[in-house]
Amino acid sequence: MTTVSEPKVGAEEAGPARPRSSRAHSAIIHPGTVKINLEGASVVDYEPNTPNVSPSRGGYHEKKDIRLPNHTAVVSHIALDIGGSLAKLVYFTREPTSNDPGGRLNFINFETEHIDLCLDFMQKLKDKQQPLNGSKPGELCVMATGGGAYKYYDKIKEVLDVEVLREDEMECLIIGLDFFIAEIPSEVFTYSDEDFMDFQKPTTKIYPYLLVNIGSGVSMIKVSSPTDYVRIGGTSLGGGTLWGLLSLLTGAKTFDEMLHMAEKGDNSAVDMLVGDIYGTDYSKIGLKSTTIASSFGKVFRKQREAEREAEDSGGLSNDDDPTRKGTGGFNGEDISRSLLYAVSNNIGQIAYLQSEKHDLKRIYFGGSFIRGHRQTIMTLSYAIKFWSNGEKEAFFLRHEGYLGSVGAFVKRQPRNWGRRNSFEETPRLKRRKSEDVLDEGKGKATM
């Protein structure tokens, strides 16, 4: 029987509801007037006090809430970003004890194929709106983005019987990323060999930059200002590629299991390295002996050797399928590591080429493909550093998979709710079509 984890509910569930101020009451009637107070916002690492949805069923509660100690108004909406592989949900709750002010943003994801499990969880959020944040079940609004916001629109409305507002995917990505960069300490970081995460201070001096969003596929977006962006490219070889191929080549059942296998693997068992060709470094052009010359380059040769050995020993005929075990065989860990490097290096190089073409020095990597995985982050960071000779920098986020859902969550508020001491309305994002972006001096549209 499939079970759904309970939303985190504070002590106020057992006690009387908090009294509503006139502002809070107005916010319930007109949710878009709520202004979230971000003073003192921080990322909180913790062990969940409620059980996660079974990982085999695709639900995972992130262990890094965003604490909002000074926000006291009611929040009567949740946000959902439904991609091809994962559905990412963001919701607000009060603090675990009724004596603590403020609340926090919670993050949970589900495999999209188990969307019903996600809707079950959202139904629990709806039922517990009063103890969670002070609003009533009938007042819940769902802000939806991603392709699934259209595919599952009718189903969400039917199951939850709530208002569902669909928001543009690219716009939500930009809003979510800008929110994290400008407002949340210890969120954005660069890769460090020593400490892994070298955190950056919140800043608004970031434009222009390149956003590389790695989900099932990859989109690359040039962001020139908070209101001006354009998709300049991408690739179909993304997280879905890694997930799909490893599900065929290994016994892994989930993406996290695949990443865990990659941590144990040795890619040199299947990849052809520079050292395999030259016997040493190729220092004249800056290639170390451990540099990958050909992903999976050893597989064909080793496979043929295994077949010949088996035939010579009488173990196989020409019509038999060669074994993947024993001499010349390959294990899932090595395959996982090799393919992770192949996909990550490919994305990193394309990102560099796009940044070079459009003269962008800052490159932000987002999307659920990354998952805070050290090998992935190291590979992407190294690719940017190597190809740019250290002139460009790769930035990552602790909530990299929730840019779209956080952007949708923010859009329910006045445009500037996420700016401290500033709640003015700002113009809608100006989304330009790719064909409108011309190469300087050439008069040709980018693809």
C-alpha positions in Angstrom: 0.0 0.0 0.0 1.4 3.4 -1.0 1.8 5.8 1.9 2.3 9.6 1.8 4.4 11.5 4.3 2.6 13.9 6.5 3.2 17.6 5.9 5.2 19.1 8.8 2.8 20.6 11.3 3.7 22.7 14.3 2.4 22.4 17.9 -0.4 24.8 17.1 -2.3 21.9 15.6 -3.1 20.7 19.1 -3.8 24.1 20.5 -6.0 27.1 19.5 -5.4 28.7 16.2 -3.5 31.9 16.1 -5.6 35.1 16.0 -5.7 36.7 12.6 -4.7 40.3 12.3 -6.7 42.5 9.9 -3.8 42.3 7.5 -3.8 38.5 7.7 -7.5 38.3 7.2 -7.2 40.6 4.1 -4.4 38.4 2.8 -6.7 35.3 2.9 -9.3 37.1 0.9 -6.7 38.6 -1.5 -3.7 36.3 -1.3 -1.7 38.3 -3.8 -1.4 41.1 -1.3 0.8 39.1 1.1 4.3 40.5 1.4 6.8 37.9 2.6 9.3 39.3 5.1 12.7 38.0 4.2 14.7 39.7 7.1 16.9 37.1 8.7 16.2 34.4 6.0 18.6 31.4 6.2 18.9 27.8 5.0 18.3 25.3 7.8 19.8 21.9 7.6 17.9 19.3 9.6 16.8 15.7 9.9 13.0 15.5 9.0 10.8 14.8 12.0 8.3 13.1 9.7 9.0 10.1 7.5 9.7 10.6 3.8 7.7 9.1 1.1 9.3 5.8 0.1 12.2 6.7 -2.2 11.2 3.8 -4.4 7.9 5.6 -5.0 9.7 8.9 -6.0 9.0 11.2 -3.0 11.8 12.9 -1.2 11.7 15.6 1.5 14.7 18.0 1.2 16.6 18.4 4.5 17.2 22.2 3.9 14.3 24.4 4.6 14.5 28.1 4.2 13.8 29.8 7.6 11.7 33.0 7.5 11.9 34.1 11.1 10.1 37.4 10.7 7.2 36.5 8.4 3.9 36.3 10.3 1.3 36.9 7.6 -0.8 34.1 6.2 0.4 32.3 3.0 -2.5 30.5 1.3 -0.8 29.1 -1.8 1.7 26.4 -2.7 3.8 26.1 -5.9 4.4 23.1 -8.1 6.9 22.7 -11.0 6.1 19.5 -13.0 8.9 18.4 -15.3 9.4 15.4 -17.5 11.0 13.4 -14.7 10.3 15.2 -11.4 7.5 17.2 -9.8 9.0 19.8 -7.4 6.7 21.2 -4.6 7.3 24.3 -2.4 5.0 25.2 0.5 5.1 27.4 3.6 4.5 26.3 7.2 4.7 27.9 10.7 7.6 27.0 13.0 7.4 23.6 14.7 6.6 25.2 18.1 3.9 27.7 18.6 6.1 30.1 20.6 8.5 30.6 17.6 7.6 33.5 15.3 7.8 33.2 11.5 7.9 30.1 9.4 9.7 28.3 6.7 9.6 27.2 3.0 9.6 23.4 2.6 10.8 21.5 -0.4 9.7 18.0 -1.6 9.9 16.2 -4.9 8.2 13.3 -6.5 8.9 11.3 -9.7 6.4 12.6 -12.3 5.2 9.1 -13.1 3.9 9.0 -9.5 2.0 12.3 -9.9 -0.9 10.8 -7.9 1.4 10.4 -4.9 2.2 14.1 -5.2 -1.5 15.0 -5.4 -2.2 12.9 -2.3 0.5 15.0 -0.5 -1.0 18.2 -1.7 -4.4 17.1 -0.5 -3.0 16.7 3.0 -1.5 20.2 2.7 -5.0 21.5 1.8 -6.6 19.6 4.7 -4.1 21.0 7.2 -4.0 24.6 6.0 -5.2 26.0 9.3 -2.5 24.4 11.5 0.2 24.8 8.8 -0.2 28.5 8.2 -3.5 29.8 9.4 -5.6 29.7 6.2 -8.6 27.5 5.5 -8.6 24.4 3.2 -10.9 26.1 0.7 -8.5 29.1 0.4 -5.6 27.1 -1.0 -4.3 28.1 -4.4 -1.9 26.1 -6.5 0.7 28.0 -8.6 1.8 25.5 -11.3 4.6 25.7 -13.9 6.5 23.4 -16.2 5.1 21.2 -18.9 3.1 19.2 -16.4 1.2 22.4 -15.4 -0.7 21.9 -18.7 -0.6 18.1 -19.0 -2.0 17.7 -15.5 -4.0 20.9 -15.1 -7.5 19.2 -15.2 -6.4 16.4 -12.9 -5.1 18.8 -10.3 -8.3 20.8 -10.3 -10.4 17.7 -10.2 -8.5 16.0 -7.4 -7.9 19.1 -5.2 -10.9 21.2 -6.1 -8.8 24.4 -5.8 -7.8 27.3 -8.0 -4.8 26.5 -10.2 -2.8 29.2 -11.9 -0.4 28.3 -14.6 2.8 30.3 -15.0 5.4 30.5 -17.8 8.2 28.0 -17.1 11.1 30.2 -18.3 9.9 33.2 -16.4 9.6 31.2 -13.2 13.1 29.9 -13.6 14.5 33.4 -13.8 12.4 34.8 -10.9 13.4 31.8 -8.7 17.1 32.1 -9.5 17.1 35.9 -8.9 15.4 35.3 -5.6 18.0 32.8 -4.4 20.9 34.9 -5.6 19.7 38.2 -4.1 18.0 37.1 -0.9 19.2 33.8 0.6 22.6 33.6 2.4 24.5 30.3 2.1 22.6 29.4 -1.0 24.8 30.2 -4.0 28.3 28.6 -4.1 31.2 27.8 -6.3 33.1 24.5 -6.2 36.1 24.2 -3.9 38.4 21.2 -3.7 38.9 21.8 0.0 35.5 22.7 1.4 33.3 21.6 -1.6 31.0 24.7 -1.2 32.5 28.2 -1.3 29.4 30.3 -0.5 28.7 33.6 -2.1 27.1 36.6 -0.4 23.6 37.7 -1.7 24.0 40.3 -4.4 22.0 42.0 -7.2 25.1 42.8 -9.3 25.0 39.7 -11.5 23.8 40.7 -15.0 24.2 39.6 -17.6 24.5 35.9 -16.8 23.8 32.5 -18.3 21.4 30.1 -16.7 22.0 26.4 -17.6 18.9 24.5 -16.3 19.5 20.8 -16.4 16.3 18.7 -16.1 15.3 15.9 -18.4 16.8 18.0 -21.1 18.9 21.2 -20.9 17.9 24.8 -21.6 20.4 27.7 -21.7 19.0 31.1 -21.0 20.8 34.5 -21.3 19.5 36.8 -18.6 20.3 40.5 -19.3 18.3 42.1 -16.5 15.5 41.1 -14.0 13.0 41.7 -16.8 14.9 40.7 -20.0 15.8 37.1 -20.9 16.0 34.8 -23.9 16.7 31.1 -24.5 19.8 30.9 -26.6 20.3 27.1 -26.8 20.3 23.8 -25.1 20.7 20.1 -25.6 18.5 17.0 -25.4 21.3 15.2 -23.6 20.4 15.9 -20.0 19.3 14.2 -16.8 16.7 12.1 -18.7 19.5 10.8 -20.9 21.6 9.6 -17.9 18.5 8.2 -16.1 17.3 6.4 -19.2 20.6 4.8 -20.3 21.6 3.8 -16.8 18.2 2.1 -16.3 19.0 0.1 -19.4 22.7 -0.6 -18.5 22.5 -1.1 -14.7 20.1 -2.5 -12.1 19.5 0.9 -10.6 15.9 1.8 -10.0 16.1 5.5 -9.0 18.2 8.5 -10.0 19.7 8.8 -6.5 20.7 5.1 -6.6 22.5 5.8 -9.9 24.4 8.7 -8.4 25.4 6.5 -5.5 26.7 3.9 -7.9 28.7 6.5 -9.7 30.4 7.5 -6.5 31.8 4.0 -6.1 32.7 3.5 -9.8 36.0 3.8 -11.7 35.5 5.4 -15.1 38.9 4.4 -16.3 37.6 0.8 -16.5 35.4 1.8 -19.5 36.7 5.2 -20.7 39.8 5.6 -22.9 42.1 8.1 -21.2 44.9 10.2 -22.6 47.3 8.0 -20.7 45.9 4.9 -22.5 47.0 6.5 -25.8 50.2 8.4 -24.9 51.3 6.4 -21.9 51.6 9.7 -20.0 50.4 13.3 -20.0 50.1 15.2 -23.2 51.5 18.3 -21.5 52.2 20.2 -24.7 48.4 20.9 -25.1 47.6 20.8 -21.4 46.1 17.3 -21.1 46.7 15.1 -18.1 47.0 11.4 -18.4 43.6 11.0 -16.6 41.8 13.2 -19.1 39.0 11.3 -20.9 39.9 10.9 -24.6 36.9 8.8 -25.4 33.9 8.0 -23.2 33.2 4.3 -23.2 36.2 4.0 -25.5 37.5 0.7 -23.9 34.2 -1.1 -24.0 34.3 -2.5 -27.6 37.9 -3.7 -27.3 37.4 -5.3 -23.9 34.1 -6.9 -25.0 35.7 -8.4 -28.0 38.6 -9.7 -25.9 36.1 -11.3 -23.4 34.3 -13.0 -26.3 37.5 -14.4 -27.8 38.7 -15.7 -24.4 35.3 -17.4 -23.8 35.3 -18.9 -27.3 38.8 -20.2 -26.9 37.9 -21.9 -23.6 34.7 -23.4 -25.1 32.4 -21.3 -23.0 30.8 -19.5 -25.9 29.9 -20.0 -29.5 29.6 -17.2 -32.0 25.9 -17.2 -31.5 26.0 -16.8 -27.7 25.6 -13.5 -26.0 28.8 -12.4 -24.3 28.8 -12.1 -20.6 29.2 -8.8 -18.8 30.9 -10.5 -15.9 34.3 -12.0 -15.4 37.2 -11.1 -17.7 36.5 -8.1 -19.7 33.2 -7.5 -18.0 31.8 -4.2 -16.7 30.0 -3.4 -13.5 27.2 -0.9 -12.9 29.3 1.5 -10.8 32.0 2.0 -13.5 29.3 2.5 -16.2 27.4 5.0 -14.0 30.5 7.1 -13.3 31.6 7.0 -17.0 28.1 8.1 -18.2 27.8 10.8 -15.5 31.1 12.3 -16.7 30.1 12.0 -20.3 26.8 13.9 -19.9 28.2 16.5 -17.4 31.3 17.2 -19.6 29.1 17.6 -22.7 26.8 20.1 -20.9 29.7 22.0 -19.5 31.4 22.4 -22.8 28.1 23.5 -24.6 27.5 26.0 -21.7 31.0 27.4 -22.1 30.5 27.8 -25.9 27.2 29.6 -25.4 28.8 31.9 -22.7 31.7 32.7 -25.1 29.4 33.5 -28.0 27.2 35.8 -25.9 30.1 37.3 -23.8 28.8 36.0 -20.4 31.2 35.5 -17.6 28.9 34.2 -14.9 27.3 30.8 -15.4 24.6 29.5 -13.0 23.8 25.8 -13.1 20.3 24.7 -11.9 17.9 21.8 -12.3 17.3 18.5 -10.6 20.0 16.7 -12.5 22.7 18.1 -10.1 21.1 17.1 -6.8 24.0 18.6 -4.8 26.1 15.7 -6.1 29.8 16.5 -5.7 31.1 14.6 -8.8 28.5 16.3 -11.0 29.3 19.8 -9.6 33.1 19.2 -9.8 32.8 18.0 -13.5 30.7 21.0 -14.5 32.9 23.4 -12.6 36.1 21.9 -14.1 34.7 22.1 -17.6 34.0 25.8 -17.4 37.3 26.5 -15.7 39.3 24.4 -18.3 37.7 25.7 -21.5 37.7 29.4 -20.3 41.2 29.2 -18.9 39.8 30.3 -15.6 38.2 33.5 -17.0 34.6 32.3 -16.4 33.1 30.9 -13.2 30.4 28.3 -12.6 27.9 28.9 -9.8 25.6 26.4 -8.1 22.7 26.4 -5.7 21.6 24.3 -2.7 18.0 24.3 -4.0 19.0 24.0 -7.7 16.1 21.8 -8.5 13.5 24.3 -7.2 14.1 27.4 -9.3 10.8 27.0 -11.2 8.6 26.2 -8.2 10.1 29.0 -6.1 9.6 31.4 -9.0 6.0 30.3 -9.3 5.6 30.7 -5.5 7.0 34.2 -5.7 4.7 35.2 -8.6 1.7 34.8 -6.4 3.1 37.9 -4.5 3.6 41.4 -5.8 6.6 41.4 -8.0 9.0 42.8 -5.4 7.9 40.8 -2.4 11.3 39.1 -2.5 13.2 42.4 -2.1 13.8 43.6 1.4 12.1 46.9 2.1 10.8 47.2 -1.5 7.3 45.9 -2.5 6.8 48.0 -5.6 5.2 46.6 -8.7 7.7 46.0 -11.5 7.2 45.4 -15.2 6.6 41.9 -16.4 9.6 40.0 -17.7 10.3 40.7 -21.3 10.7 37.4 -23.0 12.4 37.7 -26.3 12.3 34.9 -28.9 15.6 33.3 -29.9 15.2 34.5 -33.4 15.1 38.1 -32.2 18.6 37.8 -30.8 21.1 38.8 -33.5 24.8 38.0 -33.6 26.6 41.4 -33.2 27.9 42.6 -36.5 26.5 39.6 -38.4 22.8 40.2 -38.6 22.1 36.5 -38.1 19.7 35.1 -35.5 21.1 32.6 -33.0 19.7 29.1 -32.9 
